[in-house]
Amino acid sequence: MLPLVALVGRPNVGKSTIFNALTRTRDALVHDQPGVTRDRNYGVCRLDEDNHFLVVDTGGIAEEEEGLAGATTRQARAAAAEADLILFVVDAREGTSAMDDEILAWLRKLSRPTLLLINKIDGTDEDTVRSEFARYGFSEMLTVSAAHRQGLDDLMDEVIQRLPEEGSGEELDNDP
């Protein structure tokens, strides 16, 4: 079984764009309107013959517990609980938020390996962004601009280093 990496965060931080970049597909819908992703979407990230992993795109975690937003949040939480590694995705342009704080508190209770992934770094002062997110206490912060494919090689290297050889995900065929 392949190791499983879950993309988790609030709505519209770029999880689906990161998913598409990692899987080299356009399987995840990407739109400026929040809430487009509702169900879990699985794909395979293949770096080379020996290094590949399963990645799951999730809908944004929201405060609402009822209706579609609540169902989407439950799906995202289930994906995180199953993951061998969680990428906690935040938005560099918007900075920290109360919702990010809540998601992080929940992720810490899961006790799963988690990396902070700051997306949309393009057009920002990276040092300022890193200073703001330093309060989350991660020893390392990864920065990317998934839309511009910046920082993705470093992200994939870091993910591969942190994943077990055998994971909790299943082997999926990602070929057309």
Secondary structure, DSSP 8 states (H G I E B T S, - for coil): ---EEEEE-STTSSHHHHHHHHHTS--S---SSTT---S-EEEEEE-SSS-EEEEEE-----S--SHHHHHHHHHHHHHHHH-SEEEEEEETTT---HHHHHHHHHHHHHT--EEEEEE--TTS-HHHHHHHHGGG--S-EEE-BGGGTBSHHHHHHHHHHHS-SS-SS-------
